[in-house]
């Protein structure tokens, strides 16, 4: 292989890893665990919706293996069949009547989005499916852009107004909502609460939801870059972060003994039916909210473009920039030097926060 061919191959591999072939100070450091495939492959894909990238980088002198990782956690693959299944997105309620939620603590990645003076969760399940999830609520127009990078994810929701429904129907999100013809896996359950509104009573069995998709529905690509087990997290020490999510007080605190951040909301531990919500990574993505194009009362997070990001991982904090060229691309997180911000393998919560609403706790 001549020098030109080798350089071209290196650039293509770097593009598939969402790093870019720029060289100099913008290159990733040597502790980086670059995005890998869910199955080994010698082909290099540069298609945004593809679930595979190269598992080896071959030169004239050596072959460097890259360990295949679970695409949404960065953990080692233990079951190839699970690694190859599609991402399942469930819109989960955060109204006071909806608590404690079921299945939320088991999600690989969770986006917390502002709705009308409260928040809602887009919980993405891939490595683990809980027995039941919910309560399940409606979709929003902001979901279309926010979830595009998960490669036609299965989308479980309770429905929406005609404008939202058309936006979902016109998108590549794979509708497995309760309103779909032939929908299976859904149940109404008041959970013994006598004064609960019906919209907080919808639950579903993830295994049953998955049967509504074709057997060959694609797996998601890797969303973030991760550090290796041997590498320490970069950044300054920090105890956690406080975030004002439009009136909902969210707090994440580092627990060094367990290696996780624990979540409180409104000054109380955020408990689910299986325990307090925890995550290995908390990513504060600052975005603008504008009125939805189909309902001016509904806020819509702008998740394409760039802005400020603050990442909490391994008991440390790193400030930088998020960039996203289009809805099919994952968020690219870079530090002040332009290098990738590496996360800890495990669960990640993304707070879609308004600018200036988060405070690092020393």
WOHUZI-V738705 format. One record per run of one state. SS is the DSSP state (helix for helix, strand for strand, loop for the rest). FROM is the first residue (numbers start at 1). TO is the last residue. If there is no record, write none. Layout:
ss=SS from=FROM to=TO
ss=SS from=FROM to=TO
This chain:
ss=loop from=1 to=2
ss=helix from=3 to=16
ss=loop from=17 to=23
ss=helix from=24 to=26
ss=loop from=27 to=31
ss=strand from=32 to=33
ss=loop from=34 to=55
ss=strand from=56 to=58
ss=loop from=59 to=62
ss=strand from=63 to=65
ss=loop from=66 to=68
ss=strand from=69 to=69
ss=loop from=70 to=75
ss=strand from=76 to=76
ss=loop from=77 to=79
ss=helix from=80 to=83
ss=loop from=84 to=87
ss=strand from=88 to=92
ss=loop from=93 to=95
ss=helix from=96 to=98
ss=loop from=99 to=101
ss=strand from=102 to=102
ss=loop from=103 to=103
ss=helix from=104 to=106
ss=loop from=107 to=108
ss=strand from=109 to=114
ss=loop from=115 to=118
ss=strand from=119 to=125
ss=loop from=126 to=132
ss=strand from=133 to=134
ss=loop from=135 to=135
ss=strand from=136 to=136
ss=loop from=137 to=141
ss=helix from=142 to=146
ss=loop from=147 to=147
ss=helix from=148 to=150
ss=loop from=151 to=153
ss=strand from=154 to=156
ss=loop from=157 to=161
ss=helix from=162 to=169
ss=loop from=170 to=173
ss=strand from=174 to=175
ss=loop from=176 to=185
ss=strand from=186 to=188
ss=loop from=189 to=197
ss=helix from=198 to=200
ss=loop from=201 to=201
ss=strand from=202 to=204
ss=loop from=205 to=205
ss=helix from=206 to=210
ss=loop from=211 to=225
ss=strand from=226 to=227
ss=loop from=228 to=235
ss=strand from=236 to=237
ss=loop from=238 to=239
ss=strand from=240 to=245
ss=loop from=246 to=247
ss=strand from=248 to=255
ss=loop from=256 to=259
ss=strand from=260 to=265
ss=loop from=266 to=267
ss=strand from=268 to=269
ss=loop from=270 to=270
ss=strand from=271 to=272
ss=loop from=273 to=274
ss=strand from=275 to=276
ss=loop from=277 to=277
ss=strand from=278 to=279
ss=loop from=280 to=280
ss=strand from=281 to=286
ss=loop from=287 to=288
ss=strand from=289 to=291
ss=loop from=292 to=298
ss=strand from=299 to=301
ss=loop from=302 to=304
ss=strand from=305 to=313
ss=loop from=314 to=315
ss=strand from=316 to=324
ss=loop from=325 to=331
ss=strand from=332 to=335
ss=loop from=336 to=339
ss=strand from=340 to=340
ss=loop from=341 to=342
ss=strand from=343 to=343
ss=loop from=344 to=347
ss=strand from=348 to=353
ss=loop from=354 to=357
ss=strand from=358 to=361
ss=loop from=362 to=362
